[in-house]
Structure formats: structure tokens, C-alpha cells
Amino acid sequence: MTEIRAETVASVWKVTAHQGDEVAEGDTLVILESMKMEIPVLVEDPGRVVEIVVAEGDVVREGDLLAVVE
């Protein structure tokens, strides 16, 4: 299993994947917003989304868990 974590303090602008989705390398899981910039969080290894831990509007800090992919 791969844990996808936030790389910076940001707001969750949009959740683009859902539990059970099959994802490929380069797919966007979540889009974060920080200082008026959109930051896509991409899948590094293909798999299935086990869990999306955040919701749109949540504020995350660097290192916070966003999603789990297996």
C-alpha cells in the first residue's frame, strides 16, 4: 500500500478520485490550493484507491495523509 501525503500546507480544493477507483501513474487524486495556486497530487504507482482521507474544503499540513492506494 502507498500512502499519499501532502507536500505543503494547503486547502483541499477538489477531490478527483474516489474509493475503489482504479488509477494509473500520473492520474490526479486530489487538487490542493495554496496561495491561489492549484497543486495536483498525482499517483506515482498504478493501483486501486483504498481510501480518500480528506474532503473538499479541508485544510492539510505538510505530511498529512490524503489517500491510500494499493
mmCIF file as Biopython writes it, N, C-alpha, C and O atoms, coordinates in Angstrom:
data_model
#
loop_
_atom_site.group_PDB
_atom_site.id
_atom_site.type_symbol
_atom_site.label_atom_id
_atom_site.label_alt_id
_atom_site.label_comp_id
_atom_site.label_asym_id
_atom_site.label_entity_id
_atom_site.label_seq_id
_atom_site.pdbx_PDB_ins_code
_atom_site.Cartn_x
_atom_site.Cartn_y
_atom_site.Cartn_z
_atom_site.occupancy
_atom_site.B_iso_or_equiv
_atom_site.auth_seq_id
_atom_site.auth_asym_id
_atom_site.pdbx_PDB_model_num
ATOM 1   N N  . MET A ? 1  ? 0.838   -1.188 0.000   1.0 0.0 1  A 1 
ATOM 2   C CA . MET A ? 1  ? 0.000   0.000  0.000   1.0 0.0 1  A 1 
ATOM 3   C C  . MET A ? 1  ? 0.877   1.243  0.000   1.0 0.0 1  A 1 
ATOM 4   O O  . MET A ? 1  ? 1.946   1.277  0.608   1.0 0.0 1  A 1 
ATOM 5   N N  . THR A ? 2  ? 0.397   2.251  -0.692  1.0 0.0 2  A 1 
ATOM 6   C CA . THR A ? 2  ? 1.115   3.512  -0.776  1.0 0.0 2  A 1 
ATOM 7   C C  . THR A ? 2  ? 0.290   4.603  -0.116  1.0 0.0 2  A 1 
ATOM 8   O O  . THR A ? 2  ? -0.875  4.806  -0.459  1.0 0.0 2  A 1 
ATOM 9   N N  . GLU A ? 3  ? 0.894   5.298  0.823   1.0 0.0 3  A 1 
ATOM 10  C CA . GLU A ? 3  ? 0.227   6.437  1.458   1.0 0.0 3  A 1 
ATOM 11  C C  . GLU A ? 3  ? 0.604   7.695  0.688   1.0 0.0 3  A 1 
ATOM 12  O O  . GLU A ? 3  ? 1.786   7.966  0.471   1.0 0.0 3  A 1 
ATOM 13  N N  . ILE A ? 4  ? -0.391  8.455  0.278   1.0 0.0 4  A 1 
ATOM 14  C CA . ILE A ? 4  ? -0.181  9.714  -0.430  1.0 0.0 4  A 1 
ATOM 15  C C  . ILE A ? 4  ? -0.331  10.827 0.598   1.0 0.0 4  A 1 
ATOM 16  O O  . ILE A ? 4  ? -1.367  10.942 1.255   1.0 0.0 4  A 1 
ATOM 17  N N  . ARG A ? 5  ? 0.709   11.645 0.733   1.0 0.0 5  A 1 
ATOM 18  C CA . ARG A ? 5  ? 0.718   12.690 1.768   1.0 0.0 5  A 1 
ATOM 19  C C  . ARG A ? 5  ? 0.873   14.075 1.148   1.0 0.0 5  A 1 
ATOM 20  O O  . ARG A ? 5  ? 1.409   14.227 0.051   1.0 0.0 5  A 1 
ATOM 21  N N  . ALA A ? 6  ? 0.391   15.080 1.875   1.0 0.0 6  A 1 
ATOM 22  C CA . ALA A ? 6  ? 0.506   16.473 1.432   1.0 0.0 6  A 1 
ATOM 23  C C  . ALA A ? 6  ? 1.957   16.919 1.506   1.0 0.0 6  A 1 
ATOM 24  O O  . ALA A ? 6  ? 2.677   16.588 2.449   1.0 0.0 6  A 1 
ATOM 25  N N  . GLU A ? 7  ? 2.370   17.666 0.509   1.0 0.0 7  A 1 
ATOM 26  C CA . GLU A ? 7  ? 3.742   18.174 0.483   1.0 0.0 7  A 1 
ATOM 27  C C  . GLU A ? 7  ? 3.847   19.588 1.047   1.0 0.0 7  A 1 
ATOM 28  O O  . GLU A ? 7  ? 4.947   20.112 1.219   1.0 0.0 7  A 1 
ATOM 29  N N  . THR A ? 8  ? 2.705   20.203 1.333   1.0 0.0 8  A 1 
ATOM 30  C CA . THR A ? 8  ? 2.713   21.574 1.820   1.0 0.0 8  A 1 
ATOM 31  C C  . THR A ? 8  ? 1.414   21.867 2.572   1.0 0.0 8  A 1 
ATOM 32  O O  . THR A ? 8  ? 0.468   21.083 2.505   1.0 0.0 8  A 1 
ATOM 33  N N  . VAL A ? 9  ? 1.368   22.967 3.269   1.0 0.0 9  A 1 
ATOM 34  C CA . VAL A ? 9  ? 0.131   23.427 3.905   1.0 0.0 9  A 1 
ATOM 35  C C  . VAL A ? 9  ? -0.771  23.960 2.793   1.0 0.0 9  A 1 
ATOM 36  O O  . VAL A ? 9  ? -0.347  24.777 1.976   1.0 0.0 9  A 1 
ATOM 37  N N  . ALA A ? 10 ? -2.017  23.488 2.771   1.0 0.0 10 A 1 
ATOM 38  C CA . ALA A ? 10 ? -2.920  23.879 1.687   1.0 0.0 10 A 1 
ATOM 39  C C  . ALA A ? 10 ? -4.358  23.540 2.054   1.0 0.0 10 A 1 
ATOM 40  O O  . ALA A ? 10 ? -4.623  22.868 3.050   1.0 0.0 10 A 1 
ATOM 41  N N  . SER A ? 11 ? -5.279  24.023 1.223   1.0 0.0 11 A 1 
ATOM 42  C CA . SER A ? 11 ? -6.687  23.644 1.319   1.0 0.0 11 A 1 
ATOM 43  C C  . SER A ? 11 ? -6.955  22.591 0.251   1.0 0.0 11 A 1 
ATOM 44  O O  . SER A ? 11 ? -6.362  22.627 -0.828  1.0 0.0 11 A 1 
ATOM 45  N N  . VAL A ? 12 ? -7.842  21.663 0.552   1.0 0.0 12 A 1 
ATOM 46  C CA . VAL A ? 12 ? -8.252  20.678 -0.451  1.0 0.0 12 A 1 
ATOM 47  C C  . VAL A ? 12 ? -9.285  21.371 -1.330  1.0 0.0 12 A 1 
ATOM 48  O O  . VAL A ? 12 ? -10.403 21.644 -0.892  1.0 0.0 12 A 1 
ATOM 49  N N  . TRP A ? 13 ? -8.905  21.651 -2.567  1.0 0.0 13 A 1 
ATOM 50  C CA . TRP A ? 13 ? -9.779  22.367 -3.486  1.0 0.0 13 A 1 
ATOM 51  C C  . TRP A ? 13 ? -10.757 21.403 -4.156  1.0 0.0 13 A 1 
ATOM 52  O O  . TRP A ? 13 ? -11.945 21.699 -4.279  1.0 0.0 13 A 1 
ATOM 53  N N  . LYS A ? 14 ? -10.238 20.227 -4.596  1.0 0.0 14 A 1 
ATOM 54  C CA . LYS A ? 14 ? -11.102 19.280 -5.294  1.0 0.0 14 A 1 
ATOM 55  C C  . LYS A ? 14 ? -10.582 17.860 -5.090  1.0 0.0 14 A 1 
ATOM 56  O O  . LYS A ? 14 ? -9.377  17.616 -5.166  1.0 0.0 14 A 1 
ATOM 57  N N  . VAL A ? 15 ? -11.488 16.936 -4.833  1.0 0.0 15 A 1 
ATOM 58  C CA . VAL A ? 15 ? -11.159 15.511 -4.758  1.0 0.0 15 A 1 
ATOM 59  C C  . VAL A ? 15 ? -11.594 14.899 -6.083  1.0 0.0 15 A 1 
ATOM 60  O O  . VAL A ? 15 ? -12.775 14.939 -6.429  1.0 0.0 15 A 1 
ATOM 61  N N  . THR A ? 16 ? -10.646 14.333 -6.827  1.0 0.0 16 A 1 
ATOM 62  C CA . THR A ? 16 ? -10.956 13.836 -8.171  1.0 0.0 16 A 1 
ATOM 63  C C  . THR A ? 16 ? -11.019 12.317 -8.265  1.0 0.0 16 A 1 
ATOM 64  O O  . THR A ? 16 ? -11.425 11.786 -9.299  1.0 0.0 16 A 1 
ATOM 65  N N  . ALA A ? 17 ? -10.628 11.607 -7.211  1.0 0.0 17 A 1 
ATOM 66  C CA . ALA A ? 17 ? -10.700 10.138 -7.192  1.0 0.0 17 A 1 
ATOM 67  C C  . ALA A ? 17 ? -11.543 9.715  -5.996  1.0 0.0 17 A 1 
ATOM 68  O O  . ALA A ? 17 ? -11.709 10.465 -5.034  1.0 0.0 17 A 1 
ATOM 69  N N  . HIS A ? 18 ? -12.067 8.505  -6.076  1.0 0.0 18 A 1 
ATOM 70  C CA . HIS A ? 18 ? -12.926 8.006  -5.014  1.0 0.0 18 A 1 
ATOM 71  C C  . HIS A ? 18 ? -12.524 6.580  -4.646  1.0 0.0 18 A 1 
ATOM 72  O O  . HIS A ? 18 ? -11.870 5.885  -5.423  1.0 0.0 18 A 1 
ATOM 73  N N  . GLN A ? 19 ? -12.920 6.164  -3.466  1.0 0.0 19 A 1 
ATOM 74  C CA . GLN A ? 19 ? -12.626 4.814  -3.001  1.0 0.0 19 A 1 
ATOM 75  C C  . GLN A ? 19 ? -13.079 3.791  -4.038  1.0 0.0 19 A 1 
ATOM 76  O O  . GLN A ? 19 ? -14.204 3.845  -4.535  1.0 0.0 19 A 1 
ATOM 77  N N  . GLY A ? 20 ? -12.184 2.860  -4.353  1.0 0.0 20 A 1 
ATOM 78  C CA . GLY A ? 20 ? -12.487 1.817  -5.321  1.0 0.0 20 A 1 
ATOM 79  C C  . GLY A ? 20 ? -12.057 2.119  -6.744  1.0 0.0 20 A 1 
ATOM 80  O O  . GLY A ? 20 ? -12.014 1.214  -7.578  1.0 0.0 20 A 1 
ATOM 81  N N  . ASP A ? 21 ? -11.734 3.383  -7.043  1.0 0.0 21 A 1 
ATOM 82  C CA . ASP A ? 21 ? -11.293 3.753  -8.388  1.0 0.0 21 A 1 
ATOM 83  C C  . ASP A ? 21 ? -9.962  3.096  -8.720  1.0 0.0 21 A 1 
ATOM 84  O O  . ASP A ? 21 ? -9.077  3.009  -7.869  1.0 0.0 21 A 1 
ATOM 85  N N  . GLU A ? 22 ? -9.822  2.633  -9.965  1.0 0.0 22 A 1 
ATOM 86  C CA . GLU A ? 22 ? -8.526  2.183  -10.479 1.0 0.0 22 A 1 
ATOM 87  C C  . GLU A ? 22 ? -7.817  3.421  -11.017 1.0 0.0 22 A 1 
ATOM 88  O O  . GLU A ? 22 ? -8.398  4.196  -11.778 1.0 0.0 22 A 1 
ATOM 89  N N  . VAL A ? 23 ? -6.553  3.605  -10.614 1.0 0.0 23 A 1 
ATOM 90  C CA . VAL A ? 23 ? -5.802  4.783  -11.026 1.0 0.0 23 A 1 
ATOM 91  C C  . VAL A ? 23 ? -4.494  4.364  -11.691 1.0 0.0 23 A 1 
ATOM 92  O O  . VAL A ? 23 ? -3.906  3.340  -11.341 1.0 0.0 23 A 1 
ATOM 93  N N  . ALA A ? 24 ? -4.052  5.163  -12.648 1.0 0.0 24 A 1 
ATOM 94  C CA . ALA A ? 24 ? -2.814  4.914  -13.373 1.0 0.0 24 A 1 
ATOM 95  C C  . ALA A ? 24 ? -1.763  5.935  -12.948 1.0 0.0 24 A 1 
ATOM 96  O O  . ALA A ? 24 ? -2.089  6.978  -12.382 1.0 0.0 24 A 1 
ATOM 97  N N  . GLU A ? 25 ? -0.522  5.628  -13.222 1.0 0.0 25 A 1 
ATOM 98  C CA . GLU A ? 25 ? 0.561   6.558  -12.932 1.0 0.0 25 A 1 
ATOM 99  C C  . GLU A ? 25 ? 0.264   7.902  -13.609 1.0 0.0 25 A 1 
ATOM 100 O O  . GLU A ? 25 ? -0.048  7.946  -14.799 1.0 0.0 25 A 1 
ATOM 101 N N  . GLY A ? 26 ? 0.363   8.984  -12.851 1.0 0.0 26 A 1 
ATOM 102 C CA . GLY A ? 26 ? 0.123   10.314 -13.389 1.0 0.0 26 A 1 
ATOM 103 C C  . GLY A ? 26 ? -1.296  10.822 -13.221 1.0 0.0 26 A 1 
ATOM 104 O O  . GLY A ? 26 ? -1.556  12.000 -13.464 1.0 0.0 26 A 1 
ATOM 105 N N  . ASP A ? 27 ? -2.230  9.955  -12.806 1.0 0.0 27 A 1 
ATOM 106 C CA . ASP A ? 27 ? -3.607  10.402 -12.551 1.0 0.0 27 A 1 
ATOM 107 C C  . ASP A ? 27 ? -3.623  11.341 -11.344 1.0 0.0 27 A 1 
ATOM 108 O O  . ASP A ? 27 ? -2.799  11.217 -10.437 1.0 0.0 27 A 1 
ATOM 109 N N  . THR A ? 28 ? -4.560  12.273 -11.345 1.0 0.0 28 A 1 
ATOM 110 C CA . THR A ? 28 ? -4.718  13.201 -10.232 1.0 0.0 28 A 1 
ATOM 111 C C  . THR A ? 28 ? -5.696  12.626 -9.214  1.0 0.0 28 A 1 
ATOM 112 O O  . THR A ? 28 ? -6.806  12.225 -9.564  1.0 0.0 28 A 1 
ATOM 113 N N  . LEU A ? 29 ? -5.271  12.590 -7.938  1.0 0.0 29 A 1 
ATOM 114 C CA . LEU A ? 29 ? -6.146  12.124 -6.859  1.0 0.0 29 A 1 
ATOM 115 C C  . LEU A ? 29 ? -6.899  13.288 -6.228  1.0 0.0 29 A 1 
ATOM 116 O O  . LEU A ? 29 ? -8.111  13.232 -6.021  1.0 0.0 29 A 1 
ATOM 117 N N  . VAL A ? 30 ? -6.151  14.335 -5.932  1.0 0.0 30 A 1 
ATOM 118 C CA . VAL A ? 30 ? -6.671  15.493 -5.199  1.0 0.0 30 A 1 
ATOM 119 C C  . VAL A ? 30 ? -5.994  16.732 -5.771  1.0 0.0 30 A 1 
ATOM 120 O O  . VAL A ? 30 ? -4.847  16.670 -6.214  1.0 0.0 30 A 1 
ATOM 121 N N  . ILE A ? 31 ? -6.700  17.849 -5.762  1.0 0.0 31 A 1 
ATOM 122 C CA . ILE A ? 31 ? -6.082  19.123 -6.130  1.0 0.0 31 A 1 
ATOM 123 C C  . ILE A ? 31 ? -6.089  20.007 -4.889  1.0 0.0 31 A 1 
ATOM 124 O O  . ILE A ? 31 ? -7.142  20.292 -4.319  1.0 0.0 31 A 1 
ATOM 125 N N  . LEU A ? 32 ? -4.899  20.436 -4.481  1.0 0.0 32 A 1 
ATOM 126 C CA . LEU A ? 32 ? -4.752  21.326 -3.340  1.0 0.0 32 A 1 
ATOM 127 C C  . LEU A ? 32 ? -4.655  22.761 -3.832  1.0 0.0 32 A 1 
ATOM 128 O O  . LEU A ? 32 ? -4.299  23.003 -4.984  1.0 0.0 32 A 1 
ATOM 129 N N  . GLU A ? 33 ? -4.972  23.709 -2.963  1.0 0.0 33 A 1 
ATOM 130 C CA . GLU A ? 33 ? -4.850  25.134 -3.288  1.0 0.0 33 A 1 
ATOM 131 C C  . GLU A ? 33 ? -4.059  25.794 -2.182  1.0 0.0 33 A 1 
ATOM 132 O O  . GLU A ? 33 ? -4.388  25.682 -1.001  1.0 0.0 33 A 1 
ATOM 133 N N  . SER A ? 34 ? -3.003  26.490 -2.593  1.0 0.0 34 A 1 
ATOM 134 C CA . SER A ? 34 ? -2.173  27.228 -1.646  1.0 0.0 34 A 1 
ATOM 135 C C  . SER A ? 34 ? -1.710  28.515 -2.310  1.0 0.0 34 A 1 
ATOM 136 O O  . SER A ? 34 ? -1.140  28.493 -3.401  1.0 0.0 34 A 1 
ATOM 137 N N  . MET A ? 35 ? -1.955  29.612 -1.656  1.0 0.0 35 A 1 
ATOM 138 C CA . MET A ? 35 ? -1.554  30.927 -2.170  1.0 0.0 35 A 1 
ATOM 139 C C  . MET A ? 35 ? -2.043  31.150 -3.603  1.0 0.0 35 A 1 
ATOM 140 O O  . MET A ? 35 ? -1.300  31.622 -4.464  1.0 0.0 35 A 1 
ATOM 141 N N  . LYS A ? 36 ? -3.321  30.798 -3.838  1.0 0.0 36 A 1 
ATOM 142 C CA . LYS A ? 36 ? -4.001  30.983 -5.129  1.0 0.0 36 A 1 
ATOM 143 C C  . LYS A ? 36 ? -3.425  30.110 -6.251  1.0 0.0 36 A 1 
ATOM 144 O O  . LYS A ? 36 ? -3.689  30.357 -7.428  1.0 0.0 36 A 1 
ATOM 145 N N  . MET A ? 37 ? -2.638  29.092 -5.887  1.0 0.0 37 A 1 
ATOM 146 C CA . MET A ? 37 ? -2.088  28.177 -6.880  1.0 0.0 37 A 1 
ATOM 147 C C  . MET A ? 37 ? -2.698  26.794 -6.689  1.0 0.0 37 A 1 
ATOM 148 O O  . MET A ? 37 ? -2.829  26.317 -5.561  1.0 0.0 37 A 1 
ATOM 149 N N  . GLU A ? 38 ? -3.070  26.153 -7.793  1.0 0.0 38 A 1 
ATOM 150 C CA . GLU A ? 38 ? -3.588  24.794 -7.741  1.0 0.0 38 A 1 
ATOM 151 C C  . GLU A ? 38 ? -2.416  23.817 -7.806  1.0 0.0 38 A 1 
ATOM 152 O O  . GLU A ? 38 ? -1.533  23.945 -8.654  1.0 0.0 38 A 1 
ATOM 153 N N  . ILE A ? 39 ? -2.421  22.837 -6.898  1.0 0.0 39 A 1 
ATOM 154 C CA . ILE A ? 39 ? -1.341  21.865 -6.812  1.0 0.0 39 A 1 
ATOM 155 C C  . ILE A ? 39 ? -1.945  20.463 -6.955  1.0 0.0 39 A 1 
ATOM 156 O O  . ILE A ? 39 ? -2.536  19.952 -6.003  1.0 0.0 39 A 1 
ATOM 157 N N  . PRO A ? 40 ? -1.805  19.834 -8.128  1.0 0.0 40 A 1 
ATOM 158 C CA . PRO A ? 40 ? -2.346  18.486 -8.285  1.0 0.0 40 A 1 
ATOM 159 C C  . PRO A ? 40 ? -1.486  17.472 -7.522  1.0 0.0 40 A 1 
ATOM 160 O O  . PRO A ? 40 ? -0.258  17.550 -7.536  1.0 0.0 40 A 1 
ATOM 161 N N  . VAL A ? 41 ? -2.143  16.533 -6.865  1.0 0.0 41 A 1 
ATOM 162 C CA . VAL A ? 41 ? -1.458  15.437 -6.182  1.0 0.0 41 A 1 
ATOM 163 C C  . VAL A ? 41 ? -1.633  14.218 -7.083  1.0 0.0 41 A 1 
ATOM 164 O O  . VAL A ? 41 ? -2.748  13.732 -7.272  1.0 0.0 41 A 1 
ATOM 165 N N  . LEU A ? 42 ? -0.522  13.729 -7.637  1.0 0.0 42 A 1 
ATOM 166 C CA . LEU A ? 42 ? -0.554  12.697 -8.657  1.0 0.0 42 A 1 
ATOM 167 C C  . LEU A ? 42 ? -0.217  11.317 -8.106  1.0 0.0 42 A 1 
ATOM 168 O O  . LEU A ? 42 ? 0.483   11.183 -7.102  1.0 0.0 42 A 1 
ATOM 169 N N  . VAL A ? 43 ? -0.733  10.295 -8.785  1.0 0.0 43 A 1 
ATOM 170 C CA . VAL A ? 43 ? -0.430  8.903  -8.457  1.0 0.0 43 A 1 
ATOM 171 C C  . VAL A ? 43 ? 0.948   8.570  -9.025  1.0 0.0 43 A 1 
ATOM 172 O O  . VAL A ? 43 ? 1.228   8.841  -10.193 1.0 0.0 43 A 1 
ATOM 173 N N  . GLU A ? 44 ? 1.807   7.980  -8.192  1.0 0.0 44 A 1 
ATOM 174 C CA . GLU A ? 44 ? 3.129   7.576  -8.667  1.0 0.0 44 A 1 
ATOM 175 C C  . GLU A ? 44 ? 3.136   6.137  -9.162  1.0 0.0 44 A 1 
ATOM 176 O O  . GLU A ? 44 ? 3.855   5.811  -10.107 1.0 0.0 44 A 1 
ATOM 177 N N  . ASP A ? 45 ? 2.343   5.273  -8.533  1.0 0.0 45 A 1 
ATOM 178 C CA . ASP A ? 45 ? 2.256   3.869  -8.923  1.0 0.0 45 A 1 
ATOM 179 C C  . ASP A ? 45 ? 0.796   3.506  -9.164  1.0 0.0 45 A 1 
ATOM 180 O O  . ASP A ? 45 ? -0.064  3.867  -8.360  1.0 0.0 45 A 1 
ATOM 181 N N  . PRO A ? 46 ? 0.496   2.800  -10.253 1.0 0.0 46 A 1 
ATOM 182 C CA . PRO A ? 46 ? -0.893  2.433  -10.537 1.0 0.0 46 A 1 
ATOM 183 C C  . PRO A ? 46 ? -1.454  1.502  -9.462  1.0 0.0 46 A 1 
ATOM 184 O O  . PRO A ? 46 ? -0.711  0.786  -8.791  1.0 0.0 46 A 1 
ATOM 185 N N  . GLY A ? 47 ? -2.768  1.528  -9.314  1.0 0.0 47 A 1 
ATOM 186 C CA . GLY A ? 47 ? -3.409  0.658  -8.338  1.0 0.0 47 A 1 
ATOM 187 C C  . GLY A ? 47 ? -4.864  1.022  -8.146  1.0 0.0 47 A 1 
ATOM 188 O O  . GLY A ? 47 ? -5.495  1.618  -9.019  1.0 0.0 47 A 1 
ATOM 189 N N  . ARG A ? 48 ? -5.389  0.652  -6.980  1.0 0.0 48 A 1 
ATOM 190 C CA . ARG A ? 48 ? -6.784  0.926  -6.631  1.0 0.0 48 A 1 
ATOM 191 C C  . ARG A ? 48 ? -6.813  1.817  -5.403  1.0 0.0 48 A 1 
ATOM 192 O O  . ARG A ? 48 ? -6.063  1.598  -4.451  1.0 0.0 48 A 1 
ATOM 193 N N  . VAL A ? 49 ? -7.682  2.828  -5.422  1.0 0.0 49 A 1 
ATOM 194 C CA . VAL A ? 49 ? -7.820  3.730  -4.280  1.0 0.0 49 A 1 
ATOM 195 C C  . VAL A ? 49 ? -8.525  2.979  -3.154  1.0 0.0 49 A 1 
ATOM 196 O O  . VAL A ? 49 ? -9.672  2.556  -3.297  1.0 0.0 49 A 1 
ATOM 197 N N  . VAL A ? 50 ? -7.824  2.821  -2.036  1.0 0.0 50 A 1 
ATOM 198 C CA . VAL A ? 50 ? -8.394  2.139  -0.874  1.0 0.0 50 A 1 
ATOM 199 C C  . VAL A ? 50 ? -9.192  3.130  -0.041  1.0 0.0 50 A 1 
ATOM 200 O O  . VAL A ? 50 ? -10.264 2.806  0.470   1.0 0.0 50 A 1 
ATOM 201 N N  . GLU A ? 51 ? -8.655  4.350  0.092   1.0 0.0 51 A 1 
ATOM 202 C CA . GLU A ? 51 ? -9.311  5.349  0.934   1.0 0.0 51 A 1 
ATOM 203 C C  . GLU A ? 51 ? -8.865  6.750  0.541   1.0 0.0 51 A 1 
ATOM 204 O O  . GLU A ? 51 ? -7.690  6.983  0.258   1.0 0.0 51 A 1 
ATOM 205 N N  . ILE A ? 52 ? -9.808  7.673  0.528   1.0 0.0 52 A 1 
ATOM 206 C CA . ILE A ? 52 ? -9.522  9.107  0.424   1.0 0.0 52 A 1 
ATOM 207 C C  . ILE A ? 52 ? -9.831  9.656  1.810   1.0 0.0 52 A 1 
ATOM 208 O O  . ILE A ? 52 ? -10.965 9.560  2.280   1.0 0.0 52 A 1 
ATOM 209 N N  . VAL A ? 53 ? -8.838  10.224 2.456   1.0 0.0 53 A 1 
ATOM 210 C CA . VAL A ? 53 ? -8.953  10.624 3.860   1.0 0.0 53 A 1 
ATOM 211 C C  . VAL A ? 53 ? -9.469  12.054 4.018   1.0 0.0 53 A 1 
ATOM 212 O O  . VAL A ? 53 ? -9.967  12.416 5.084   1.0 0.0 53 A 1 
ATOM 213 N N  . VAL A ? 54 ? -9.354  12.872 2.966   1.0 0.0 54 A 1 
ATOM 214 C CA . VAL A ? 54 ? -9.721  14.284 3.056   1.0 0.0 54 A 1 
ATOM 215 C C  . VAL A ? 54 ? -10.993 14.566 2.270   1.0 0.0 54 A 1 
ATOM 216 O O  . VAL A ? 54 ? -11.426 13.762 1.444   1.0 0.0 54 A 1 
ATOM 217 N N  . ALA A ? 55 ? -11.575 15.714 2.542   1.0 0.0 55 A 1 
ATOM 218 C CA . ALA A ? 55 ? -12.758 16.178 1.824   1.0 0.0 55 A 1 
ATOM 219 C C  . ALA A ? 55 ? -12.497 17.587 1.313   1.0 0.0 55 A 1 
ATOM 220 O O  . ALA A ? 55 ? -11.637 18.296 1.836   1.0 0.0 55 A 1 
ATOM 221 N N  . GLU A ? 56 ? -13.232 17.982 0.301   1.0 0.0 56 A 1 
ATOM 222 C CA . GLU A ? 56 ? -13.093 19.336 -0.239  1.0 0.0 56 A 1 
ATOM 223 C C  . GLU A ? 56 ? -13.334 20.353 0.872   1.0 0.0 56 A 1 
ATOM 224 O O  . GLU A ? 56 ? -14.299 20.253 1.630   1.0 0.0 56 A 1 
ATOM 225 N N  . GLY A ? 57 ? -12.438 21.331 0.951   1.0 0.0 57 A 1 
ATOM 226 C CA . GLY A ? 57 ? -12.532 22.369 1.971   1.0 0.0 57 A 1 
ATOM 227 C C  . GLY A ? 57 ? -11.657 22.114 3.190   1.0 0.0 57 A 1 
ATOM 228 O O  . GLY A ? 57 ? -11.414 23.027 3.978   1.0 0.0 57 A 1 
ATOM 229 N N  . ASP A ? 58 ? -11.176 20.873 3.354   1.0 0.0 58 A 1 
ATOM 230 C CA . ASP A ? 58 ? -10.283 20.579 4.473   1.0 0.0 58 A 1 
ATOM 231 C C  . ASP A ? 58 ? -8.969  21.340 4.319   1.0 0.0 58 A 1 
ATOM 232 O O  . ASP A ? 58 ? -8.534  21.632 3.205   1.0 0.0 58 A 1 
ATOM 233 N N  . VAL A ? 59 ? -8.350  21.653 5.438   1.0 0.0 59 A 1 
ATOM 234 C CA . VAL A ? 59 ? -7.011  22.245 5.442   1.0 0.0 59 A 1 
ATOM 235 C C  . VAL A ? 59 ? -6.045  21.152 5.878   1.0 0.0 59 A 1 
ATOM 236 O O  . VAL A ? 59 ? -6.263  20.479 6.886   1.0 0.0 59 A 1 
ATOM 237 N N  . VAL A ? 60 ? -4.969  20.983 5.103   1.0 0.0 60 A 1 
ATOM 238 C CA . VAL A ? 60 ? -3.973  19.970 5.422   1.0 0.0 60 A 1 
ATOM 239 C C  . VAL A ? 60 ? -2.626  20.633 5.679   1.0 0.0 60 A 1 
ATOM 240 O O  . VAL A ? 60 ? -2.337  21.721 5.182   1.0 0.0 60 A 1 
ATOM 241 N N  . ARG A ? 61 ? -1.825  19.953 6.460   1.0 0.0 61 A 1 
ATOM 242 C CA . ARG A ? 61 ? -0.465  20.408 6.740   1.0 0.0 61 A 1 
ATOM 243 C C  . ARG A ? 61 ? 0.519   19.475 6.039   1.0 0.0 61 A 1 
ATOM 244 O O  . ARG A ? 61 ? 0.159   18.365 5.647   1.0 0.0 61 A 1 
ATOM 245 N N  . GLU A ? 62 ? 1.733   19.919 5.889   1.0 0.0 62 A 1 
ATOM 246 C CA . GLU A ? 62 ? 2.768   19.097 5.277   1.0 0.0 62 A 1 
ATOM 247 C C  . GLU A ? 62 ? 2.859   17.753 5.999   1.0 0.0 62 A 1 
ATOM 248 O O  . GLU A ? 62 ? 2.991   17.706 7.222   1.0 0.0 62 A 1 
ATOM 249 N N  . GLY A ? 63 ? 2.788   16.673 5.242   1.0 0.0 63 A 1 
ATOM 250 C CA . GLY A ? 63 ? 2.887   15.339 5.805   1.0 0.0 63 A 1 
ATOM 251 C C  . GLY A ? 63 ? 1.561   14.688 6.156   1.0 0.0 63 A 1 
ATOM 252 O O  . GLY A ? 63 ? 1.529   13.499 6.473   1.0 0.0 63 A 1 
ATOM 253 N N  . ASP A ? 64 ? 0.459   15.443 6.106   1.0 0.0 64 A 1 
ATOM 254 C CA . ASP A ? 64 ? -0.855  14.857 6.408   1.0 0.0 64 A 1 
ATOM 255 C C  . ASP A ? 64 ? -1.230  13.826 5.334   1.0 0.0 64 A 1 
ATOM 256 O O  . ASP A ? 64 ? -0.944  14.010 4.151   1.0 0.0 64 A 1 
ATOM 257 N N  . LEU A ? 65 ? -1.871  12.749 5.770   1.0 0.0 65 A 1 
ATOM 258 C CA . LEU A ? 65 ? -2.323  11.699 4.866   1.0 0.0 65 A 1 
ATOM 259 C C  . LEU A ? 65 ? -3.509  12.199 4.044   1.0 0.0 65 A 1 
ATOM 260 O O  . LEU A ? 65 ? -4.471  12.740 4.588   1.0 0.0 65 A 1 
ATOM 261 N N  . LEU A ? 66 ? -3.426  12.010 2.717   1.0 0.0 66 A 1 
ATOM 262 C CA . LEU A ? 66 ? -4.509  12.391 1.816   1.0 0.0 66 A 1 
ATOM 263 C C  . LEU A ? 66 ? -5.281  11.171 1.328   1.0 0.0 66 A 1 
ATOM 264 O O  . LEU A ? 66 ? -6.511  11.174 1.288   1.0 0.0 66 A 1 
ATOM 265 N N  . ALA A ? 67 ? -4.531  10.115 0.954   1.0 0.0 67 A 1 
ATOM 266 C CA . ALA A ? 67 ? -5.161  8.941  0.372   1.0 0.0 67 A 1 
ATOM 267 C C  . ALA A ? 67 ? -4.255  7.725  0.519   1.0 0.0 67 A 1 
ATOM 268 O O  . ALA A ? 67 ? -3.058  7.841  0.781   1.0 0.0 67 A 1 
ATOM 269 N N  . VAL A ? 68 ? -4.867  6.553  0.341   1.0 0.0 68 A 1 
ATOM 270 C CA . VAL A ? 68 ? -4.130  5.289  0.350   1.0 0.0 68 A 1 
ATOM 271 C C  . VAL A ? 68 ? -4.462  4.560  -0.947  1.0 0.0 68 A 1 
ATOM 272 O O  . VAL A ? 68 ? -5.628  4.405  -1.310  1.0 0.0 68 A 1 
ATOM 273 N N  . VAL A ? 69 ? -3.407  4.113  -1.643  1.0 0.0 69 A 1 
ATOM 274 C CA . VAL A ? 69 ? -3.559  3.380  -2.915  1.0 0.0 69 A 1 
ATOM 275 C C  . VAL A ? 69 ? -2.834  2.050  -2.766  1.0 0.0 69 A 1 
ATOM 276 O O  . VAL A ? 69 ? -1.732  1.999  -2.221  1.0 0.0 69 A 1 
ATOM 277 N N  . GLU A ? 70 ? -3.464  0.949  -3.260  1.0 0.0 70 A 1 
ATOM 278 C CA . GLU A ? 70 ? -2.782  -0.359 -3.225  1.0 0.0 70 A 1 
ATOM 279 C C  . GLU A ? 70 ? -2.615  -0.889 -4.615  1.0 0.0 70 A 1 
ATOM 280 O O  . GLU A ? 70 ? -2.065  -1.975 -4.799  1.0 0.0 70 A 1 
#
